[in-house]
Amino acid sequence: LVTGSDAQARALQQGIAQTLRSGNLQRKPAIIVHGRADALIPVNHSSRPYTALNKRVEGRHSRLSYIEVTNAQHFDAFIGLPTVLPGYDTRYVPLHLYLNRALDAMWAHLRHGQPLPESQVLRTVPRGGTPGAAPAITDANVPPIPRRPAPENAIRMVGSTLVVPE
């Protein structure tokens, strides 16, 4: 069916084509926030290649901002269950906070014309301490998303390659 030409094959091929991502956001503003430590949906298999595709397709017209958050992963709920999964509380920061911050940035952009933050690695600080008894999260652990990142944190395209700082 994938290589056929009859009606059933064409229907399957059309369905497959509808699921493919073109990377073309048609100049619409967008923000992707992804935890670098996400083991369920790794950054190398989702957000990074999509960002690179968008930048290749839309070039200088791209309005996509990609924020990669260190020490963040997919399961924020586990951070609050230190006795069930010891160590999550000491090693990870909540990614959901950055979802809210990104939504606020998009609102400010759409409502008031404020620029979106540039693509960047956002460096957080794990709480440390003893698993199951990590100290409280402070602003030092979860810094705000700056509009312009420091050069060493900027995610950028070099030719056709997305360069993401370590």
C-alpha positions as CSV (number, residue, x, y, z in Angstrom):
1,L,0.0,0.0,0.0
2,V,2.8,2.4,0.7
3,T,4.2,2.1,-2.8
4,G,1.0,1.2,-4.7
5,S,-1.2,3.3,-6.9
6,D,-4.7,2.0,-6.5
7,A,-7.4,3.9,-4.5
8,Q,-6.7,2.1,-1.3
9,A,-2.9,2.8,-1.6
10,R,-3.5,6.4,-2.4
11,A,-5.8,6.8,0.6
12,L,-3.1,5.3,2.9
13,Q,-0.4,7.5,1.3
14,Q,-2.6,10.6,1.8
15,G,-3.2,9.7,5.5
16,I,0.5,9.3,6.1
17,A,1.2,12.6,4.4
18,Q,-1.2,14.3,6.7
19,T,0.7,13.2,9.7
20,L,4.1,14.4,8.5
21,R,5.4,17.7,9.8
22,S,6.4,20.3,7.3
23,G,8.1,22.7,9.8
24,N,6.1,25.5,8.2
25,L,4.4,27.5,10.8
26,Q,3.5,30.1,8.2
27,R,5.2,32.8,10.2
28,K,3.0,32.3,13.2
29,P,4.6,32.9,16.6
30,A,5.3,29.8,18.6
31,I,7.2,28.7,21.7
32,I,8.4,25.2,22.4
33,V,9.5,24.4,26.0
34,H,11.2,21.1,26.6
35,G,13.0,19.6,29.5
36,R,16.5,18.5,28.6
37,A,16.3,15.5,31.0
38,D,13.1,14.2,29.4
39,A,13.5,10.4,29.0
40,L,9.9,9.9,27.6
41,I,10.2,12.3,24.7
42,P,13.9,13.0,24.3
43,V,14.9,16.5,22.9
44,N,16.9,14.9,20.1
45,H,13.9,13.0,18.8
46,S,11.3,15.8,18.9
47,S,11.9,19.5,19.7
48,R,15.4,19.9,18.4
49,P,14.8,18.4,14.9
50,Y,11.4,20.2,14.6
51,T,13.1,23.5,15.5
52,A,15.8,22.8,12.9
53,L,13.3,21.9,10.3
54,N,11.3,25.1,11.0
55,K,14.4,27.3,10.8
56,R,15.4,25.6,7.5
57,V,11.9,26.0,6.0
58,E,11.0,29.5,7.2
59,G,14.5,30.9,7.6
60,R,14.7,34.5,8.8
61,H,10.9,34.6,8.8
62,S,10.6,32.0,11.6
63,R,9.0,33.2,14.7
64,L,9.6,29.9,16.7
65,S,11.3,30.2,20.0
66,Y,12.8,27.0,21.5
67,I,13.5,27.0,25.2
68,E,15.4,23.9,26.5
69,V,15.3,23.7,30.3
70,T,18.1,21.9,32.1
71,N,17.3,19.6,35.0
72,A,13.7,19.3,33.9
73,Q,11.9,16.3,32.6
74,H,8.4,15.0,31.6
75,F,7.0,13.9,34.9
76,D,6.6,17.0,37.2
77,A,4.2,15.1,39.4
78,F,7.0,12.8,40.5
79,I,8.9,15.7,41.9
80,G,6.2,15.9,44.6
81,L,6.4,12.2,45.4
82,P,9.8,12.0,47.0
83,T,9.0,8.8,48.9
84,V,7.8,7.0,45.8
85,L,10.7,8.0,43.6
86,P,13.5,9.2,45.8
87,G,15.9,11.6,44.1
88,Y,13.4,13.3,41.8
89,D,13.0,16.1,44.3
90,T,16.8,16.7,44.6
91,R,17.6,16.4,40.8
92,Y,14.7,18.0,38.9
93,V,12.9,21.3,38.7
94,P,9.3,21.7,37.6
95,L,8.9,22.2,33.9
96,H,5.3,23.2,34.2
97,L,6.5,26.5,35.7
98,Y,8.2,27.2,32.3
99,L,5.0,26.3,30.4
100,N,3.2,29.0,32.4
101,R,6.1,31.5,31.8
102,A,6.0,30.7,28.1
103,L,2.3,31.2,27.9
104,D,2.7,34.6,29.7
105,A,5.4,35.5,27.1
106,M,3.1,34.6,24.3
107,W,0.2,36.5,25.8
108,A,2.4,39.6,26.2
109,H,3.5,39.2,22.6
110,L,0.1,38.8,21.1
111,R,-1.6,41.4,23.4
112,H,1.1,44.0,23.7
113,G,3.6,43.3,20.9
114,Q,6.4,42.4,23.3
115,P,9.1,40.3,21.6
116,L,9.2,36.6,22.3
117,P,12.3,35.2,24.1
118,E,15.0,34.1,21.8
119,S,15.8,30.4,21.5
120,Q,18.0,29.3,24.4
121,V,19.2,26.8,26.9
122,L,17.7,27.9,30.2
123,R,20.0,26.8,33.0
124,T,18.3,25.8,36.3
125,V,19.8,24.6,39.5
126,P,18.7,21.3,41.1
127,R,17.7,21.6,44.8
128,G,20.1,19.0,46.0
129,G,19.9,17.8,49.5
130,T,18.8,14.4,50.7
131,P,16.4,12.4,48.5
132,G,12.9,12.7,50.0
133,A,13.8,15.9,51.9
134,A,15.1,18.4,49.3
135,P,15.1,22.0,50.3
136,A,12.3,24.2,49.0
137,I,12.5,25.5,45.5
138,T,13.6,29.1,45.3
139,D,14.0,31.7,42.5
140,A,17.7,30.6,42.3
141,N,16.6,27.1,41.2
142,V,14.1,28.3,38.5
143,P,15.3,31.6,36.9
144,P,13.1,33.5,34.6
145,I,13.3,33.1,30.8
146,P,15.4,36.1,29.6
147,R,14.4,37.8,26.4
148,R,17.9,37.6,25.1
149,P,20.1,34.7,26.5
150,A,23.8,35.0,27.3
151,P,25.8,34.1,24.1
152,E,26.8,30.8,25.7
153,N,23.1,29.8,26.1
154,A,21.8,30.9,22.7
155,I,20.4,28.2,20.4
156,R,21.1,29.1,16.8
157,M,21.3,27.8,13.3
158,V,24.7,27.5,11.7
159,G,24.1,26.7,8.1
160,S,21.6,23.9,8.2
161,T,22.6,22.7,11.7
162,L,20.8,23.6,14.9
163,V,23.5,24.4,17.5
164,V,22.5,23.7,21.1
165,P,25.0,24.6,23.8
166,E,25.9,21.9,26.3
